[in-house]
Amino acid sequence: MNYLNKNSIFILLSLFIFNACQDQAELTMERGIQYYEWNKFDLAILEFKKVVHLLSDKNQNMDYEQIRLLSQAHHNLSISYSKKGWNQEAEAEAQKAFDLVPSSENRTVLELLQEQAK
């Protein structure tokens, strides 16, 4: 029994340390993705907007991973807005995502939204 308790405490402590090491913006992004997967688009939008807000404070000193995360937040906002039928907002967020990280995925979403607007 003592062995089981020690292992349980070690596992819980390890999980706590792992989660504590993750950046607040990353955890917020994960929450937003989970809400999106549950079709709770309003809550997902709030979480993705919080990521944008958290990273906008670091705007001048962002490293590549933070820029990538910010782009992903705009991308996810774009998709969430599109699910709600808010096409203008979706296109604006897709443009921001593409401006930050001009990937083929961001470009495809932007082009699809622009095509829908026509």
C-alpha positions as CSV (number, residue, x, y, z in Angstrom):
1,M,0.0,0.0,0.0
2,N,2.8,2.4,0.9
3,Y,4.4,1.7,-2.6
4,L,1.1,2.6,-4.3
5,N,0.8,5.8,-2.3
6,K,4.3,6.9,-3.2
7,N,3.7,6.2,-6.9
8,S,0.4,8.1,-6.8
9,I,2.0,11.1,-5.2
10,F,4.9,11.0,-7.7
11,I,2.5,10.8,-10.6
12,L,0.4,13.7,-9.3
13,L,3.4,15.8,-8.6
14,S,4.8,15.1,-12.1
15,L,1.5,16.1,-13.7
16,F,1.4,19.3,-11.6
17,I,5.0,20.2,-12.6
18,F,4.3,19.5,-16.3
19,N,1.1,21.6,-16.3
20,A,2.9,24.4,-14.3
21,C,5.6,24.5,-17.0
22,Q,3.1,25.1,-19.8
23,D,2.6,28.7,-20.7
24,Q,-0.8,30.3,-19.7
25,A,-1.5,31.0,-23.4
26,E,-0.9,27.3,-24.4
27,L,-3.3,26.1,-21.7
28,T,-5.9,28.6,-22.8
29,M,-5.5,27.4,-26.4
30,E,-6.0,23.8,-25.3
31,R,-9.2,24.8,-23.4
32,G,-10.4,26.6,-26.5
33,I,-9.8,23.6,-28.7
34,Q,-11.6,21.4,-26.3
35,Y,-14.6,23.7,-26.3
36,Y,-14.6,23.8,-30.1
37,E,-14.5,20.0,-30.2
38,W,-17.6,20.0,-27.9
39,N,-19.3,22.4,-30.3
40,K,-19.3,25.1,-27.6
41,F,-18.2,27.8,-30.1
42,D,-18.9,30.8,-27.9
43,L,-16.7,29.5,-25.2
44,A,-14.0,28.5,-27.7
45,I,-14.1,32.0,-29.1
46,L,-13.6,33.5,-25.7
47,E,-10.6,31.2,-25.0
48,F,-9.0,32.0,-28.4
49,K,-9.5,35.7,-27.9
50,K,-7.8,35.4,-24.5
51,V,-4.8,33.8,-26.2
52,V,-4.6,36.8,-28.5
53,H,-4.9,39.1,-25.5
54,L,-2.2,37.3,-23.6
55,L,0.2,37.3,-26.5
56,S,-0.5,40.9,-27.6
57,D,1.1,42.1,-24.3
58,K,4.3,40.4,-25.6
59,N,4.0,41.7,-29.1
60,Q,7.5,43.2,-29.4
61,N,9.4,40.3,-27.8
62,M,7.7,37.2,-29.1
63,D,9.7,34.2,-30.1
64,Y,8.8,32.0,-33.0
65,E,6.6,29.6,-30.9
66,Q,4.6,32.6,-29.5
67,I,4.1,33.9,-33.0
68,R,3.0,30.5,-34.2
69,L,0.6,30.2,-31.2
70,L,-0.8,33.7,-31.9
71,S,-1.3,32.7,-35.6
72,Q,-3.0,29.5,-34.5
73,A,-5.3,31.5,-32.2
74,H,-6.4,33.7,-35.1
75,H,-6.8,30.7,-37.3
76,N,-9.0,29.0,-34.7
77,L,-11.0,32.2,-34.2
78,S,-11.5,32.2,-38.0
79,I,-12.9,28.7,-38.0
80,S,-15.0,29.3,-35.0
81,Y,-16.5,32.5,-36.4
82,S,-17.2,30.6,-39.7
83,K,-19.1,27.9,-37.8
84,K,-21.3,30.6,-36.3
85,G,-21.8,32.2,-39.8
86,W,-19.9,35.3,-39.0
87,N,-18.0,35.4,-42.3
88,Q,-16.6,38.9,-42.1
89,E,-15.0,38.3,-38.7
90,A,-13.8,34.9,-39.9
91,E,-12.1,36.4,-42.9
92,A,-10.4,39.1,-40.8
93,E,-9.0,36.5,-38.4
94,A,-7.9,34.3,-41.3
95,Q,-6.0,37.3,-42.7
96,K,-4.3,37.9,-39.4
97,A,-3.3,34.3,-39.1
98,F,-1.8,34.3,-42.6
99,D,0.0,37.6,-42.0
100,L,1.7,36.1,-39.0
101,V,2.5,32.7,-40.5
102,P,2.0,32.5,-44.2
103,S,1.4,28.7,-44.3
104,S,-0.5,26.8,-46.9
105,E,-3.1,25.9,-44.2
106,N,-3.7,29.6,-43.3
107,R,-3.8,30.5,-47.0
108,T,-6.3,27.8,-47.8
109,V,-8.7,29.0,-45.1
110,L,-8.3,32.6,-46.1
111,E,-9.0,31.8,-49.8
112,L,-12.0,29.7,-48.9
113,L,-13.5,32.5,-46.8
114,Q,-12.8,35.1,-49.5
115,E,-14.5,32.8,-52.1
116,Q,-17.5,32.5,-49.8
117,A,-17.7,36.3,-49.6
118,K,-18.1,36.7,-53.4
